[in-house]
Every structure is written in C-alpha cells, then in structure tokens.
Amino acid sequence: MNTNIFLTLENGQSADAGMLAGVEFNTFRSAVTTAVKNGCRVLDLFAEKKDNSNIHKLICILGDPVRRCFKLLSTDVGSSYNALTPECGAFRWFERDIAERTGIIPSGFEDIKPLRFIRNSGIHPDAWKREEILPGDAVCKELGGSSAHEVAVGPVHAGVIEPGHFRFQCFGEEVHRLEIFLGYQHRNIEKLILSAPNNDFALKLIETVSGDSSCAYAWCFSQLLEALSGGVAVPPAGSALRIISTALERIANNTGTLGALAGDVAFLPTSSFCGRIRGEYLNLTAELAGNRFGRGYIVPGGVRYGIDREVTKKILDKMEKVDRELEHALKLMFDTPSVLDRFENLGTVSGEDAAFYGITGAAGRACGLKCDARHDFPPASGSIEPYITGTANAGSVLARAQIYQREALSATVEIKEILNSGIDLNSNYQSAPAADCQPNRIAVSVIEAWRGEVMQYAVTDENGKIKFFRCIDPSLHNWRALELAMRGTQISDFPICNKSFNLSYCGVDL
C-alpha cells in the first residue's frame, strides 16, 4: 500500500486545500483501515457534498501517534459504499452520522439506525436495523420470548441533566443490550460557524459546544485559526496560561465527576467535599480568566490578558489549601472498602473492545490504551512538557475513577510548577494574528480536553472565509463504550456506569 497518498499535517498546521488527495474508493478503504490496524486513531469520517451533483466527497482524518501527525485522505462516493465499520468499529458512529445527514447507505453495516433522529436523512424507515457485528463476528440481536422486556429512560430525566434516550433490553434485572439515542438539543453550530460575521463571534459559539470544556474548545479553535492565518507563534506566557486554564478545567470536572460517583454509591463525605471543592477550582478559574468557565479568555495568538504577581500568589495560596482538601476527600473514598467493592468489576470494557471501537481520553486510558493528545499531538504553541498520567487496565468504573483521580491531582502539580517557574505571565501573552485567514487552506487542530481529544477541521474559500467546518467531541467516540459497559450488569447500575464516563450529550449534537 502506498502510504504517501495521505496528506500529512502536524497539529495546528495548514496546507493548500488542493493537496488533499482524492483516490479510488477501494484504495481509500484499504489505506485507512490498514492505517488504523497499524496504530492510527480515527478522528473523523464525514461526507461533503460536491457542488451541483449527487456525488459526495468522503473524507477521513486519522491521528498517527507515532509520527505525531494527522493523515487525511478522500474519495468520491454515490448513494452507497462498502462500509468501514465491520473492519474497524471506530468508524461506527461516524458512518451512522453520514447516513443520517446525507442518506448515503454504508452497505454491509448491520447496525444502520438513527444516531440523532435527523428527519430528512432520506433513508426509508425499513432500512434502520437493530442488530450489530461485534469483534469475532458475534451477533447481538433483539431479545425474544416472554421473559424479555425493554425499559425506556429519557429523554426527559428526573434530575438536572441533558436530554438523551436510553433503551435497555433486559432479562429480569440484567441488561442484555443498551441502545443510546441523542439529538434532542440540536443547535446547528457547525453551520453557524460558516455564517458567523467574524472569527470573534465564531469563537463565542465554539465555547458553547460543551460548556464544561470551554477552555479546551477555545484553545482548539484558536489554534485552528492560527494555522489558517499562516502560522501564528504564541508567546511562552500565552502557552503557559492556556495550559493553566485547561488544567483548572480538568481539575474541576474530574472533581465533580468523582463527587457524583461518590453520591451514586451514597458515600456522602466525598460527595459533599467534592461539590464544594469543585466550586473552589471554578473560582480560581475566575481569578485567572474573569469568569468561572474561562469564557472569552483563550483567543487567537494567546490569551486575552495575563496575571500579575499578586494574582499569581493568590492562586498559589488558595491552591495550597484546596489541593490538600481534594487529596483528603479522594483518599477517603478510595480507602473505603464498601466503595471499592461497588466500583470494582462494574461496567467493564475490555482493552480489545476499546481499541476496536476507538475509545479515547480518560475512558480509553482506563482500558489500557495509550491515547493522550497532550503527548501524541502536542499543541503547536506548546513549550512546556505535558503531564501524562498513565493508564489502568481493568476498564471498570474503578479504573475510570482512578484515572480521574490521577488527572486531577497531577494537574494541580502542573499548575504550581508553571506558576513557580519564573515565567512573566503579565506581559507578552498574546501575539497579533492576521485579521483574516488565508484563502484555500485546510487545517486540523486537536486539544486534549478533560474527557479526551477535541478535534476541529476547517477549509477556507478563495476569500479566506471558512467554507467547511467539523468539530468532534470526545464523547462521540465514547458513547459506544457506555453501551458495552452495561452488558451483563444490573439495570440499577446504570447511574454509576453512566457517571463514570460522564459524557456530553450536546457535544455530539452539532
């Protein structure tokens, strides 16, 4: 196989849009599936309609963690093509997305069913099927017999939670299969980006894709604009402050997730502690960025403003106290046998399944996968070696909780080291980017958010305006893991398993 057919880009690097190769479909299919089997990760697969025709350009974006780069390849398809999912499950939700949006049927895909219930997909209802191909060709079909039953949960939930529909197929209390359907809060953000009056407005939209990851999304989009503008060098202070803001975001979310897990097993000390401590880290974000979720802070060229020595000392002093409280609250939970008994061996996803389906981020690392964009695809502006927290192998609720604990505690060390490093964070924190993007450019940007890698892709037209945009939340890769984790568990275990992934509903509803 000729591997030179891929367009290769580094993180935050652009190229002439005409360099994206178009090859015959069988060559495309062989190239991308072979690359995945050789260690590349699937970042995106989508179909872009060609002007005035019924032909779509199918584009695949892969991440190569060994070469620390992205590989792009395209092919033309008509109303159908030979599905990639049977060979590589990581394409599964992407091919369902393509079917929904375009009506193109990936033949040989035995699980073509709605992902978000887009009504005008053009697919006849009889085409949606409810059986699937698993590794090893095991087939999981709908249950039959008088003892089988289904339980439907959502989209309206009893708590304060995003809308999502979960359909459990059960024998008694045991879950045989879970199907997840999203799409109840579609905001059309990808298309709104194309009609945004300016990049500043587009950046505000991007920060709302998944509100608990505003800093990571803003960094990813800013890096994308920097690449499309010809490569903007972010000064060291700007890079350091970007890392601090996303690290605070990571601590707050991991703390909230662990507190919620403690609450799900009625361990109230850690649940109560983490609820308050999460607020403390959000307040530290406000000290840094002016608001608790970091909105409007990260911009193209760096960050909007720096911090002086007084604010630096205030953050360090506050963290000295709150970090000890966080460590103590988590130790309470992880030292309690009744909690460990509840988490251990629950909601297990095997390393084989995680690799086959392309599970990413903390959930992937809990299954033993070495997937961390901070290491695999370092930011273009990165001048500080990232913290890598390692992996676990059990793939259980306990393994995911342990990864969250490591992420939170290591991020506190990372922030302190930067603040104590002597870098002047109050000057030279933003370079001036070009007013407009360059014409006919293509770029890919990836940033490790607290759940996993956020990917954004854009192409500009002859006037330098973004004409095509894609945004992939790590949750799109990982909802499948929740479906797998529930098999063989009790239906009453769903809240714990669901919270152990803590995925974004709106993040896949663009």
Stockholm file with secondary structure:
# STOCKHOLM 1.0

chainA/1-510         MNTNIFLTLENGQSADAGMLAGVEFNTFRSAVTTAVKNGCRVLDLFAEKKDNSNIHKLICILGDPVRRCFKLLSTDVGSSYNALTPECGAFRWFERDIAERTGIIPSGFEDIKPLRFIRNSGIHPDAWKREEILPGDAVCKELGGSSAHEVAVGPVHAGVIEPGHFRFQCFGEEVHRLEIFLGYQHRNIEKLILSAPNNDFALKLIETVSGDSSCAYAWCFSQLLEALSGGVAVPPAGSALRIISTALERIANNTGTLGALAGDVAFLPTSSFCGRIRGEYLNLTAELAGNRFGRGYIVPGGVRYGIDREVTKKILDKMEKVDRELEHALKLMFDTPSVLDRFENLGTVSGEDAAFYGITGAAGRACGLKCDARHDFPPASGSIEPYITGTANAGSVLARAQIYQREALSATVEIKEILNSGIDLNSNYQSAPAADCQPNRIAVSVIEAWRGEVMQYAVTDENGKIKFFRCIDPSLHNWRALELAMRGTQISDFPICNKSFNLSYCGVDL
#=GR chainA/1-510 SS CCGGGSEEECTTEEEEGGGSCBCCHHHHHHHHHHHHHTTCEEEEEEEEECTTSSCEEEEEEEEETTTTEEEEEEEEECSEEECSTTTCGGGHHHHHHHHHHHCCEEETCTTCCCSSCCTTSCCCGGGCCCCEECGGGCEECCCCSTTEEEEEECSSCSSSCCCCEEEEEEETTEEEEEEEECCSSCCCHHHHHHTCSSHHHHHHHHTTSSGGGHHHHHHHHHHHHHHHTTCCCCCHHHHHHHHHHHHHHHHHHHHHHHHHHHHHTTCHHHHHHHHHHHHHHHHHHHHHHSSTTCTTTEETTEESCCCCHHHHHHHHHHHHHHHHHHHHHHHHHHTCHHHHHHHTTSSCCCHHHHHHTTCCHHHHHTTTCCCCHHHHSCCTTCCSCCCCCCCCSSCSHHHHHHHHHHHHHHHHHHHHHHHTTTCCTTSSCBCCCCSSCCTTEEEEEEEECSSSEEEEEEEECTTSCEEEEEEECHHHHHHHHHHHHTTTSBGGGHHHHHHHHCCCSGGGCC
#=GC SS_cons         CCGGGSEEECTTEEEEGGGSCBCCHHHHHHHHHHHHHTTCEEEEEEEEECTTSSCEEEEEEEEETTTTEEEEEEEEECSEEECSTTTCGGGHHHHHHHHHHHCCEEETCTTCCCSSCCTTSCCCGGGCCCCEECGGGCEECCCCSTTEEEEEECSSCSSSCCCCEEEEEEETTEEEEEEEECCSSCCCHHHHHHTCSSHHHHHHHHTTSSGGGHHHHHHHHHHHHHHHTTCCCCCHHHHHHHHHHHHHHHHHHHHHHHHHHHHHTTCHHHHHHHHHHHHHHHHHHHHHHSSTTCTTTEETTEESCCCCHHHHHHHHHHHHHHHHHHHHHHHHHHTCHHHHHHHTTSSCCCHHHHHHTTCCHHHHHTTTCCCCHHHHSCCTTCCSCCCCCCCCSSCSHHHHHHHHHHHHHHHHHHHHHHHTTTCCTTSSCBCCCCSSCCTTEEEEEEEECSSSEEEEEEEECTTSCEEEEEEECHHHHHHHHHHHHTTTSBGGGHHHHHHHHCCCSGGGCC
//
